[in-house]
Amino acid sequence: MLNKEYWDDKWIRGESGWDLGKPSPPLMQYIRTSIPKEARIIIPGSGRGYEAGTAFQEGYVNVFYNDISPFAVREFRSLYPEFPEEQILLSDFFLLNEKFDFCLEQTSFCAHPPSRRLEYLEQVHKILKPEGRYAGVFFDIRFPFEGPPFGGNKKEYESLFLNYLRIIKMEKCYNSAKPRVDTELFVISSPK
């Protein structure tokens, strides 16, 4: 089961291939060009939280970090000690009950098995305000191994979004980080 012990173990053993070591370029560009500074933002599965920490440093005062792994939270706190403690949500994403203007996707969706993807999108729908946005990067590749991460493609995502989210944009990501070039889609959607 992909629980907090599983993810803590991955971090402790240094098996964190999803960690870019810096903020995701497509996500930071979206934050800087499309999100008002006062918006309530949640980043599920934040890991070391480069995006949350950088956004906060740039004046996004209502950004919330979320991860299930205590180890990841400790790493985040050491990297961004000025980040407000009350905006660090050490919790299972599926248990969050607050409302947000933006839910940003980096590597959380792909960390869940395909059997939980509809449940994940239902939770995204639940925590977004009616005028909110769910945006970020999704893998556009099938991996030659059993995940996580779990890959996918545009057609699959379009069908998964049908019940919960209206797709505004879903296209090849032009500014992916170097190790992910040609393997990502950038998606912007809103609640139905």
matplotlib code that plots the C-alpha trace (Angstrom):
import matplotlib.pyplot as plt

x = [0.0, 1.2, 0.9, 3.1, 5.4, 5.9, 6.8, 8.9, 10.9, 11.4, 12.7, 15.0, 16.5, 17.1, 14.6, 13.1, 13.5, 10.4, 12.4, 13.8, 16.0, 14.3, 10.8, 9.1, 9.5, 6.0, 4.3, 6.3, 5.5, 1.8, 1.9, 3.7, 1.5, -2.0, -2.4, -3.2, -0.9, -3.8, -5.2, -5.5, -3.2, -2.8, 0.0, -0.7, 2.2, 4.6, 7.7, 10.5, 8.1, 10.2, 7.1, 5.3, 8.4, 9.4, 5.8, 5.7, 9.1, 7.6, 4.6, 2.0, 1.1, -1.8, 0.0, -0.4, 2.1, 0.7, 2.4, 1.7, 5.4, 6.8, 10.3, 9.3, 7.8, 11.1, 13.0, 10.6, 10.9, 14.7, 14.6, 12.0, 12.1, 10.2, 7.1, 4.1, 3.6, -0.2, 0.1, 2.0, -0.5, 1.0, -2.0, -3.4, -4.6, -7.8, -8.7, -8.3, -11.5, -10.6, -11.5, -8.9, -8.8, -6.0, -4.9, -1.5, -0.3, 3.4, 3.8, 0.9, -1.6, 1.0, 2.0, -1.4, -2.3, -4.7, -7.3, -7.5, -7.4, -11.2, -11.2, -8.2, -10.1, -13.2, -11.1, -9.7, -13.3, -14.3, -11.6, -11.8, -14.0, -16.6, -14.5, -11.2, -8.6, -6.8, -3.6, -0.2, 1.9, 0.9, 3.0, 2.3, 4.2, 3.8, 6.6, 8.3, 7.9, 5.3, 4.9, 4.9, 5.1, 2.2, 2.0, -0.8, -1.9, -4.2, -7.1, -7.1, -7.0, -9.8, -12.0, -11.1, -11.8, -15.3, -17.3, -15.5, -13.5, -13.9, -10.7, -9.7, -6.3, -4.4, -1.4, 2.2, 4.3, 6.8, 8.9, 9.4, 12.5, 15.3, 14.8, 11.1, 11.2, 8.6, 7.0, 4.6, 1.2, 0.2, -3.4, -5.7, -9.2, -12.1, -14.8, -17.9]
y = [0.0, 3.5, 4.9, 7.3, 4.5, 3.6, 7.2, 7.8, 4.7, 5.9, 9.2, 7.7, 5.3, 8.1, 6.6, 10.0, 10.1, 12.4, 15.1, 17.6, 19.4, 22.6, 24.0, 22.6, 25.2, 24.7, 25.0, 28.1, 29.8, 29.1, 30.4, 33.6, 34.3, 33.0, 33.1, 36.2, 36.6, 36.4, 33.1, 30.0, 27.4, 23.7, 21.6, 17.9, 15.5, 18.5, 16.4, 18.9, 21.6, 23.7, 25.1, 25.9, 27.4, 29.4, 30.7, 31.8, 33.6, 35.4, 36.7, 34.0, 34.2, 31.7, 28.7, 25.4, 22.6, 19.0, 15.7, 12.4, 11.7, 13.1, 12.8, 15.0, 17.6, 17.7, 18.2, 21.0, 22.7, 22.7, 24.2, 26.8, 27.6, 30.9, 29.0, 29.4, 26.3, 26.5, 26.2, 22.9, 20.1, 16.8, 14.7, 12.2, 14.3, 12.3, 13.6, 17.3, 19.2, 22.9, 24.9, 26.3, 28.6, 26.5, 22.9, 22.4, 19.2, 18.2, 14.5, 13.6, 12.3, 9.9, 8.6, 7.0, 3.7, 4.1, 2.3, 5.4, 8.1, 8.8, 9.0, 11.5, 13.7, 13.5, 14.8, 17.6, 18.6, 18.5, 20.9, 23.4, 26.4, 26.6, 29.1, 27.3, 25.7, 22.4, 22.8, 21.2, 18.6, 15.0, 12.3, 11.6, 8.3, 4.6, 3.4, 0.1, -0.8, -1.1, 2.3, 4.6, 6.7, 5.6, 7.0, 7.7, 9.7, 12.4, 10.2, 8.4, 11.7, 13.2, 10.3, 10.4, 14.1, 13.8, 13.5, 16.1, 18.6, 20.6, 20.7, 24.2, 23.2, 19.9, 20.0, 18.9, 20.8, 23.0, 24.0, 20.7, 20.2, 18.6, 15.0, 15.2, 16.8, 15.3, 13.2, 15.7, 17.4, 20.7, 20.7, 23.4, 22.5, 23.8, 22.0, 20.9]
z = [0.0, -0.9, 2.6, 4.7, 5.7, 2.0, 1.0, 4.1, 3.2, -0.4, 0.9, 3.5, 0.9, -1.5, -4.1, -5.0, -8.7, -8.9, -7.1, -9.6, -7.0, -8.0, -8.8, -11.9, -14.7, -16.1, -12.7, -11.7, -15.0, -14.5, -10.9, -12.0, -15.0, -14.0, -10.2, -8.2, -5.2, -2.7, -4.1, -1.8, -3.4, -2.5, -3.9, -3.0, -2.7, -2.4, -1.4, -0.7, -1.7, -4.1, -5.8, -2.5, -0.9, -4.0, -4.5, -0.8, -1.2, -4.2, -2.3, -2.6, 1.0, 0.9, -0.6, 1.3, 1.3, 1.5, 1.9, 3.7, 4.5, 7.8, 6.2, 3.3, 5.6, 7.6, 4.4, 3.4, 6.8, 6.5, 3.0, 3.8, 7.5, 7.0, 5.6, 7.9, 10.0, 9.8, 6.0, 6.2, 5.9, 6.9, 5.8, 3.3, 0.4, 0.4, 3.9, 3.2, 3.7, 3.1, -0.1, -2.5, -5.5, -7.1, -6.8, -8.6, -9.9, -10.0, -9.2, -6.9, -9.5, -11.0, -7.6, -7.2, -8.9, -11.9, -9.7, -7.5, -10.2, -10.2, -6.4, -6.7, -9.2, -7.1, -4.2, -6.4, -7.3, -3.6, -2.4, -5.3, -5.1, -7.9, -9.9, -9.0, -11.2, -11.2, -13.2, -13.7, -15.4, -16.2, -17.6, -21.3, -21.3, -20.4, -18.1, -18.7, -15.0, -12.3, -10.7, -9.0, -11.0, -13.1, -16.6, -18.9, -22.0, -23.1, -24.2, -20.8, -18.9, -21.0, -20.1, -16.4, -16.1, -17.6, -14.3, -12.3, -14.3, -17.5, -19.5, -20.5, -21.9, -22.3, -24.5, -24.8, -22.3, -24.0, -21.0, -19.1, -16.9, -18.9, -17.7, -18.6, -22.1, -24.4, -21.7, -20.1, -20.8, -19.2, -18.1, -16.9, -15.8, -13.7, -11.6, -13.4]

ax = plt.figure().add_subplot(projection="3d")
ax.plot(x, y, z, "-o")
ax.set_aspect("equal")
plt.show()
